[in-house]
Amino acid sequence: MGSIDFGFARGESILITGAGSGIGRATALHAAAMGLSVSAWDLNPVGLDETITLLEPSGIQVHRWVADVSDDDAVEAGIADAGAALGPIRLLHNNAGPASSADLPFDRAVEICVGSVRRVTDAWARTTPGDGAAMVATTSVAGNLIGTGSAWYSASKAAIMGYVRHLAAYRAGEFRSNGVAPGMTDTPRLAGFRESDTGQQVLARIPLQRMASADDIAYATLFLLSPAASYINGVFLPVDGGWMVTQ
């Protein structure tokens, strides 16, 4: 795709949760290519180490943090550790969350998904400078535009976007807040889905005739975080190849 520069200052830092695979990993790699220092977080140390290895050739500063973002103490400690390693972190990608296929009780799943975004955002916002600060949460077309088979996933993704809108309205003096909403995306979590009957039915309704790549979502996320999007606040941005306009 060539070099892309959204106007980030070299040495600016970004914190990415769920950076051990998929969308989070892609965001970390493209952020590094744009000159950003990266604090990469994930619950899975093996996946996180793979991401760190992929980041090393970029030569940027990297911070690694293994944590469950539903744990208050782990998040607070991670924010402090990341700040000590990288200095002020003004950019946040709230990406971590369980897969829609996870067998979780409804109440607990919503608590994990929505609570973790609130928890990380609050801990980050207490330490980040306001000028140019921005947060993007990974939400979904699920729950916001369509219903899915997972009740807790649809409810959680809709609630995350509701929280983003609240932040955009009431905390804009501290940071901008936006939501990126993937449609059908080719990540390890959807391995084999494209070949399923349901996957083929969905794919047939996508005007661009393909799934999104993790890179597609990462570029949209980084744009929303960047100085190029300095007047974009409270937006729900579907990245779905036009899937929703065919419904």
C-alpha positions in Angstrom: 0.0 0.0 0.0 3.0 2.3 0.3 3.9 4.8 3.0 1.0 6.3 4.9 1.4 9.3 7.3 -1.5 10.7 9.2 0.6 13.5 10.7 1.7 11.7 13.9 4.8 13.3 15.6 7.7 10.8 15.7 8.1 9.5 19.2 4.4 9.9 20.0 3.2 6.9 22.0 0.2 4.6 21.7 -1.3 2.0 24.1 -3.0 -0.9 22.4 -4.9 -3.6 24.3 -5.5 -6.9 22.7 -2.2 -6.5 20.7 -1.3 -10.2 20.7 -3.1 -11.0 17.5 -5.6 -9.8 14.8 -6.6 -6.2 14.8 -4.6 -5.2 17.8 -1.4 -6.6 16.3 -2.0 -4.9 13.0 -2.6 -1.6 14.7 0.7 -2.0 16.6 2.7 -2.8 13.5 1.2 0.1 11.4 1.6 2.5 14.4 5.3 1.5 14.6 5.7 2.0 10.8 4.3 5.6 11.3 7.0 6.2 14.0 4.9 5.7 17.1 6.2 4.1 20.3 4.0 1.2 21.3 2.7 -0.1 24.6 1.4 -3.5 23.6 -1.0 -5.3 26.0 -2.5 -8.7 25.9 -3.8 -11.5 28.2 -1.9 -14.1 26.1 1.9 -13.8 26.6 2.7 -16.1 23.6 0.8 -14.0 21.1 2.1 -10.8 22.7 5.7 -12.0 22.4 5.1 -12.7 18.7 3.8 -9.1 18.2 6.9 -7.8 20.1 9.2 -9.8 17.8 7.5 -8.4 14.8 7.8 -4.8 16.1 11.6 -5.1 16.8 12.8 -4.4 13.3 11.0 -1.0 13.3 13.5 0.3 15.9 10.8 2.1 17.8 10.4 1.9 21.6 8.2 -1.0 22.7 6.6 -1.7 26.1 5.1 -5.1 26.8 2.4 -5.7 29.4 0.6 -9.0 30.1 -2.7 -8.3 31.8 -6.3 -9.1 32.1 -7.9 -5.7 31.4 -10.9 -6.7 33.6 -8.6 -6.5 36.6 -8.3 -3.0 38.2 -4.9 -3.6 39.8 -3.4 -5.0 36.5 -4.6 -2.0 34.5 -3.4 0.5 37.0 0.0 -1.1 37.3 0.2 -1.4 33.5 -0.5 2.3 33.0 2.2 3.3 35.4 4.7 0.9 33.9 3.9 2.0 30.4 4.3 5.7 31.4 7.6 5.0 33.0 8.9 3.2 29.9 7.6 5.5 27.2 6.6 8.8 28.8 3.2 10.4 28.2 0.9 8.2 26.2 -1.7 10.3 24.4 -3.2 7.7 22.1 -5.3 4.7 23.2 -6.8 1.8 21.2 -9.3 0.0 23.4 -9.3 -3.2 21.4 -9.2 -6.2 23.9 -12.2 -8.3 24.5 -13.4 -11.9 24.3 -14.4 -13.5 21.0 -18.1 -13.7 20.1 -17.8 -17.4 20.2 -16.7 -17.5 23.8 -19.1 -19.4 26.1 -19.7 -16.7 28.8 -22.6 -15.9 31.1 -24.4 -12.8 29.7 -23.9 -10.6 32.8 -20.3 -11.5 33.2 -19.5 -11.0 29.5 -21.0 -7.5 29.4 -19.2 -6.6 32.6 -15.9 -7.8 31.1 -16.3 -6.1 27.7 -17.8 -2.8 28.7 -16.1 -2.5 32.1 -12.6 -3.1 30.7 -13.0 -0.2 28.2 -14.1 2.1 31.0 -11.4 0.8 33.3 -8.5 1.3 30.8 -9.9 4.6 29.6 -10.2 6.1 33.1 -6.7 4.9 34.2 -5.2 6.2 31.0 -7.0 9.5 31.2 -5.7 10.2 34.7 -2.2 10.3 33.3 -2.4 11.5 29.7 -2.0 15.2 28.6 -5.1 16.6 27.0 -3.6 18.3 24.0 -4.0 16.0 21.0 -5.1 13.0 23.1 -7.5 10.5 21.5 -9.1 7.2 22.2 -10.6 4.7 19.8 -12.6 1.6 20.9 -13.1 -1.4 18.8 -16.9 -1.9 18.6 -18.7 -3.7 15.8 -21.5 -3.6 13.3 -22.9 -6.4 15.6 -25.3 -4.9 18.1 -25.1 -1.4 16.6 -26.4 -2.2 13.1 -27.3 -5.9 13.1 -28.2 -8.6 15.6 -26.0 -11.7 16.0 -26.3 -15.1 17.5 -24.4 -14.1 20.6 -26.7 -12.0 22.9 -23.9 -10.8 25.1 -21.6 -9.8 22.2 -24.3 -7.7 20.5 -25.2 -6.1 23.8 -21.6 -5.4 24.7 -20.6 -3.8 21.4 -23.7 -1.6 21.4 -22.9 -0.5 25.0 -19.2 0.2 24.2 -20.4 2.6 21.5 -22.8 4.2 23.9 -19.9 4.8 26.3 -17.8 6.3 23.5 -20.6 8.7 22.7 -20.8 9.7 26.4 -17.0 10.3 26.4 -17.2 12.3 23.2 -19.9 14.6 24.7 -18.7 15.0 28.2 -14.9 14.5 28.2 -13.9 16.1 24.9 -11.8 18.6 26.9 -9.5 15.8 27.8 -9.5 13.6 24.7 -11.4 12.8 21.5 -13.3 9.5 21.5 -14.4 7.4 18.5 -15.5 3.9 17.7 -14.2 1.7 14.8 -16.7 -0.9 13.8 -15.4 -4.0 11.9 -17.7 -6.1 9.8 -16.6 -9.6 8.8 -12.9 -9.5 9.3 -10.3 -12.1 8.5 -8.6 -12.7 11.8 -7.7 -15.9 13.7 -11.0 -15.6 15.6 -13.0 -16.1 12.3 -10.8 -18.9 11.0 -13.0 -21.2 9.0 -16.0 -18.9 9.1 -15.6 -17.7 5.5 -16.0 -21.3 4.3 -19.1 -22.0 6.4 -22.6 -21.6 4.9 -23.3 -18.5 7.0 -19.9 -17.0 6.1 -20.6 -17.5 2.4 -24.0 -15.9 2.7 -22.6 -12.9 4.4 -19.7 -12.6 1.9 -22.2 -12.7 -0.9 -23.9 -9.6 0.5 -20.6 -7.5 0.8 -20.3 -5.2 -2.2 -16.5 -5.4 -2.1 -16.7 -9.2 -2.2 -14.2 -9.9 0.4 -13.7 -9.9 4.2 -11.8 -7.0 5.8 -8.2 -7.6 6.7 -6.9 -6.7 10.1 -4.9 -4.0 8.2 -8.1 -2.4 7.0 -9.3 -1.9 10.5 -5.9 -0.8 11.8 -5.6 2.0 9.2 -9.1 3.2 10.1 -8.2 3.2 13.8 -5.0 5.0 13.4 -6.7 7.7 11.2 -9.3 8.3 13.9 -6.5 8.7 16.5 -4.4 10.9 14.3 -4.0 14.7 13.9 -5.6 14.2 10.5 -8.9 13.5 12.4 -8.6 16.3 14.9 -12.2 17.4 14.5 -13.7 13.9 14.5 -15.3 13.1 17.8 -18.0 10.6 18.7 -18.1 8.9 15.4 -19.2 5.3 14.8 -17.1 4.2 11.8 -18.2 1.0 10.1 -15.4 -0.7 8.2 -17.5 -3.4 6.5 -17.0 -3.2 2.7 -20.5 -1.8 2.3 -22.2 -4.8 4.0 -24.6 -2.7 5.9 -25.9 -0.7 2.9 -27.1 -4.0 1.4 -29.3 -5.0 4.4 
